């Protein structure tokens, strides 16, 4: 067996796994249709509904990563030649456009400068012009650290009769998500960020308007595996065989969701905000500057412009030294922001001032 090094994962994900989740992952294996496992599945679905802030019956842990959650939402709701409006504020808005295009949809992009939030007025104008089937955007843009206000865009979409798809990959379990209050029809997330569970599952939720759209399709969903009308047979009351669920991962997620509820989302969000504030203060004293204006900063994932000291040493070399000498991972910029920022995740188990203190001490050592 290969012994992997212990790391403090302060990049954009994954985050470190909670000890109780690791213990849950090691439980004995049972079958994916075993009544004992199905009881856990029921529990997971109920806890996910509460965490998503929804009564949606079809809320489930999709047996794939967050990118498959994105694909599931889009390919179920779109048919060839359908119109979609996508808010592009970073890499994952770009990915939405790519997935929708491959599904044959006509994509209208509404772009903003990376590091800023989408303009609700620009989104509403695009919705009026395009008359789309779907409006999709990212709640917590992992590539830029922007937290996007949801309600104004969702309201404009629903007034036009469009379905709303929301990316919650870096927000679920770290800050409030409230799908029903916001008017979101379908959403997806990942287990490896604020839930402090390994990557491998994508929590997704489909509301009744979204399911009505699936039932009204003129052709089957292009992906058999991600077809929610088939998935509903397994995750619903029928328990019809569809695929072999990753049993151990679901057991781990069940424990992660118990930890969230034991702490309470109000306290959990406060802890994430406190850790992010400590990071800004501590690294601000070392010359780092926030990329995102205060009103749109995403507490679980902070993007920082680099000081001259890091640039002189080579930002990739500094990150490599942090990893090799101190066992700390931080993320570099993606796309247009490559080489100009760091993305520092304080998510789930790692959203603590002790993580900031350890990073600051290691950075001082590397730069010295």
C-alpha positions in Angstrom: 0.0 0.0 0.0 1.3 3.5 -0.9 1.4 5.9 2.1 0.2 9.3 1.0 1.5 12.4 2.8 -0.7 14.3 5.2 -1.7 17.6 3.7 -3.6 20.7 4.9 -5.8 21.3 1.8 -6.4 25.0 1.5 -6.9 25.0 -2.3 -10.3 25.3 -4.1 -11.0 21.6 -3.2 -11.0 19.0 -2.0 -10.9 20.0 1.7 -9.7 17.8 4.5 -12.2 15.1 5.5 -13.7 15.2 8.9 -12.5 12.3 11.2 -16.0 11.0 11.7 -16.5 10.9 8.0 -13.3 8.8 7.5 -14.6 6.4 10.2 -17.9 6.2 8.4 -16.2 5.4 5.1 -14.6 2.3 6.7 -17.9 0.7 7.7 -18.6 -2.9 6.4 -19.9 -3.0 2.9 -23.5 -4.0 2.2 -25.5 -4.2 -1.0 -26.9 -1.1 -2.7 -30.4 -2.5 -2.3 -29.9 -3.8 1.2 -32.7 -2.4 3.5 -30.0 -1.1 5.9 -28.4 0.9 3.1 -31.7 2.2 1.7 -32.5 3.5 5.2 -29.3 5.5 5.1 -30.2 6.7 1.6 -33.5 8.0 2.9 -31.7 9.8 5.7 -29.3 11.4 3.3 -32.0 12.6 0.9 -33.9 14.2 3.9 -30.8 15.9 5.2 -30.0 17.2 1.7 -33.4 18.7 1.3 -32.9 20.6 4.5 -29.5 21.8 3.5 -30.6 22.9 0.0 -33.6 24.6 1.6 -36.2 22.8 -0.4 -39.1 20.4 -0.3 -38.1 18.9 -3.7 -38.9 15.2 -3.7 -36.1 14.4 -6.2 -33.2 15.5 -4.1 -30.4 12.9 -4.1 -26.7 12.2 -4.0 -25.8 11.6 -7.7 -23.2 8.9 -8.1 -20.6 11.2 -9.8 -18.7 14.4 -9.1 -20.0 18.0 -9.3 -19.4 18.3 -13.0 -21.8 15.5 -13.6 -24.3 17.3 -11.4 -24.0 20.3 -13.8 -24.4 18.0 -16.8 -27.4 16.2 -15.2 -29.3 19.5 -14.7 -28.6 20.8 -18.2 -29.1 17.7 -20.3 -32.4 16.8 -18.6 -33.9 20.3 -19.1 -32.5 21.1 -22.5 -33.3 19.6 -25.9 -31.7 20.4 -29.2 -32.4 24.0 -30.4 -33.7 25.1 -26.9 -32.5 28.5 -25.9 -30.5 29.0 -22.7 -29.1 32.1 -21.0 -25.9 31.5 -19.1 -24.2 33.9 -16.7 -20.5 33.7 -17.3 -18.5 35.1 -14.4 -15.6 32.6 -14.4 -14.5 29.1 -15.5 -17.6 27.3 -14.3 -20.0 29.6 -16.1 -17.9 28.8 -19.2 -18.3 25.1 -18.5 -22.1 25.5 -18.4 -22.0 27.1 -21.8 -19.9 24.1 -23.1 -22.3 21.5 -21.7 -25.4 23.3 -23.0 -23.8 23.7 -26.4 -23.0 20.0 -26.6 -26.6 19.3 -25.7 -27.6 21.2 -28.9 -28.9 24.3 -27.1 -28.7 27.8 -28.5 -26.5 29.6 -25.9 -26.7 33.3 -25.0 -23.8 34.3 -22.8 -24.0 37.2 -20.3 -20.5 38.0 -19.2 -18.9 40.1 -16.5 -15.3 40.9 -15.6 -13.9 38.0 -13.6 -13.9 38.9 -9.9 -17.2 40.8 -10.2 -20.8 39.6 -9.9 -23.2 39.3 -12.8 -25.4 42.3 -13.4 -29.0 41.3 -12.8 -30.3 43.9 -15.2 -28.1 42.5 -18.0 -29.3 39.0 -17.2 -32.9 40.1 -17.3 -32.4 41.9 -20.6 -30.9 38.8 -22.1 -33.8 36.7 -20.8 -36.3 39.0 -22.4 -34.5 38.9 -25.8 -33.7 35.2 -25.9 -37.0 33.8 -24.4 -35.0 30.8 -23.0 -36.0 27.5 -21.8 -33.4 27.7 -19.0 -31.4 30.4 -17.2 -28.2 29.0 -15.5 -25.5 30.6 -13.4 -23.1 30.0 -10.5 -23.9 30.8 -6.9 -20.3 30.4 -5.7 -17.8 30.8 -8.5 -14.8 28.7 -7.5 -12.5 30.3 -10.1 -13.0 33.9 -8.9 -14.3 33.7 -5.3 -17.5 35.6 -6.1 -20.8 34.9 -4.3 -23.6 35.8 -6.7 -26.9 37.2 -5.4 -29.5 34.7 -6.7 -33.0 36.2 -6.2 -33.0 39.0 -8.8 -31.8 36.8 -11.6 -34.1 33.9 -10.6 -37.1 36.2 -10.4 -36.5 37.6 -13.9 -36.1 34.1 -15.3 -39.3 32.8 -13.7 -41.3 35.9 -14.8 -40.2 34.9 -18.4 -41.3 31.3 -17.9 -37.7 30.0 -17.8 -36.3 27.3 -15.5 -33.5 28.3 -13.1 -30.4 26.1 -12.7 -27.9 27.0 -10.0 -24.4 25.8 -9.3 -23.9 25.4 -5.5 -20.7 23.4 -5.6 -18.7 25.7 -3.3 -21.6 27.1 -1.3 -23.5 24.1 0.0 -22.6 23.5 3.6 -20.6 26.7 3.9 -23.1 29.4 3.5 -26.9 29.5 3.3 -28.6 27.9 0.3 -32.4 28.3 0.0 -33.6 27.0 -3.3 -37.4 27.3 -2.6 -37.2 30.8 -1.3 -35.0 31.9 -4.2 -37.1 30.3 -6.9 -34.5 27.8 -8.2 -35.8 24.8 -10.2 -32.6 22.6 -10.3 -29.3 22.8 -8.5 -26.2 20.7 -7.9 -23.2 20.6 -5.6 -20.2 18.4 -4.7 -19.2 16.6 -1.5 -15.6 17.6 -1.4 -15.7 21.2 -0.5 -17.7 22.6 2.5 -19.1 19.2 3.4 -15.6 17.9 4.0 -16.3 14.6 2.4 -14.2 12.9 -0.4 -15.0 13.8 -4.0 -17.3 11.4 -5.7 -20.9 12.4 -5.1 -22.9 15.3 -6.5 -25.9 16.4 -4.4 -28.6 17.5 -6.9 -32.2 18.7 -6.5 -35.0 19.0 -9.1 -38.2 20.8 -8.4 -41.6 20.0 -9.8 -41.4 22.6 -12.6 -38.1 21.0 -13.7 -39.6 17.4 -13.5 -42.6 18.5 -15.5 -40.2 19.7 -18.2 -38.5 16.3 -18.2 -41.8 14.5 -18.6 -42.8 16.8 -21.5 -39.6 16.2 -23.5 -40.1 15.2 -27.2 -37.1 12.8 -27.1 -35.2 10.9 -24.4 -32.5 12.6 -22.3 -29.2 12.2 -24.2 -27.5 10.6 -21.2 -29.0 7.3 -20.0 -27.0 7.4 -16.8 -28.0 11.0 -15.9 -31.7 10.7 -16.9 -33.6 11.8 -13.8 -36.7 10.0 -14.8 -34.7 6.8 -14.5 -32.9 7.9 -11.4 -36.2 8.6 -9.7 -37.0 4.9 -9.9 -34.0 4.1 -7.7 -34.1 7.0 -5.3 -37.9 7.1 -5.1 -40.3 4.7 -3.5 -39.9 2.0 -6.2 -36.2 1.3 -5.5 -35.9 0.0 -9.0 -32.4 -1.0 -10.0 -30.6 1.6 -12.0 -26.9 1.4 -11.1 -24.7 0.3 -8.2 -24.5 3.3 -5.9 -21.1 4.0 -4.2 -22.2 2.6 -0.8 -19.2 3.7 1.2 -19.3 7.3 -0.2 -23.0 7.6 0.7 -22.2 6.4 4.3 -19.5 9.1 4.4 -21.9 11.7 3.1 -24.5 10.7 5.7 -22.0 11.4 8.5 -20.9 14.7 6.9 -24.5 15.8 6.8 -25.0 14.8 10.5 -22.1 17.0 11.4 -23.6 19.9 9.5 -26.9 19.6 11.4 -25.2 19.2 14.7 -23.3 22.4 14.3 -26.2 24.2 12.7 -26.0 26.2 9.5 -26.1 29.6 11.2 -23.0 28.7 13.3 -21.3 27.0 10.4 -21.7 30.0 8.1 -20.4 32.3 10.9 -17.3 30.0 11.3 -16.6 30.2 7.6 -17.0 34.0 7.6 -14.8 34.3 10.7 -12.0 32.2 9.1 -12.2 34.3 5.8 -11.9 37.5 7.8 -8.9 36.2 9.6 -7.3 35.2 6.3 -7.9 38.7 4.8 -6.4 40.4 7.8 -3.4 38.1 8.2 -2.4 37.9 4.5 -3.3 41.5 4.0 -0.5 42.4 6.4 1.8 40.5 4.0 0.8 42.4 0.9 -2.0 40.3 -0.4 -5.1 42.1 -1.7 -8.6 40.7 -2.2 -9.8 40.4 -5.8 -13.5 40.6 -5.1 -15.3 43.6 -3.6 -16.5 43.0 0.0 -20.2 42.7 -0.8 -19.6 39.8 -3.2 -16.8 37.8 -1.5 -17.3 34.1 -1.0 -16.3 33.1 2.5 -15.3 29.5 1.8 -13.0 30.5 -1.1 -11.0 33.7 -1.1 -9.1 35.0 -4.1 -6.1 37.2 -3.4 -3.9 39.3 -5.7 -0.3 38.5 -5.1 2.3 40.8 -3.5 5.6 41.5 -5.1 7.4 39.2 -2.7 5.5 36.2 -4.1 5.8 37.3 -7.7 9.5 37.7 -7.4 9.9 34.2 -6.1 7.5 32.8 -8.8 4.0 32.2 -7.5 4.0 28.6 -8.7 7.4 28.0 -7.0 6.1 29.4 -3.7 3.0 27.2 -3.8 5.2 24.2 -4.6 7.4 25.0 -1.6 4.4 25.4 0.7 3.3 21.9 -0.4 6.7 20.1 -0.3 8.1 21.8 2.8 5.0 22.4 4.9 2.4 20.1 3.5 0.0 22.9 2.7 -1.9 23.2 -0.6 -3.2 26.5 -2.0 -4.6 27.0 -5.5 -3.4 29.2 -8.3 -5.6 31.2 -10.7 -7.5 29.6 -13.5 -8.1 31.0 -17.0 -7.7 34.7 -17.3 -6.5 34.9 -13.7 -3.7 32.3 -14.0 -0.5 33.6 -12.4 -2.1 36.7 -10.9 -4.0 35.4 -7.9 -4.2 32.6 -5.3 -7.4 30.8 -4.5 -7.4 29.9 -0.8 -10.1 27.6 0.4 -11.2 27.6 4.1 -14.0 25.0 3.7 -15.7 22.7 6.1 -13.2 21.3 8.5 -10.6 23.8 7.4 -12.6 26.9 8.0 -10.7 27.7 11.2 -8.3 30.4 12.3 -5.8 27.7 13.1 -5.6 27.0 9.3 -4.8 30.7 8.6 -2.1 30.7 11.3 -0.4 27.6 9.9 -0.5 29.0 6.4 0.9 32.4 7.5 3.8 30.8 9.4 4.6 28.5 6.4 4.5 31.4 4.0 6.8 33.5 6.1 9.3 30.6 6.2 9.2 30.0 2.4 9.6 33.7 1.6 12.5 34.1 4.1 
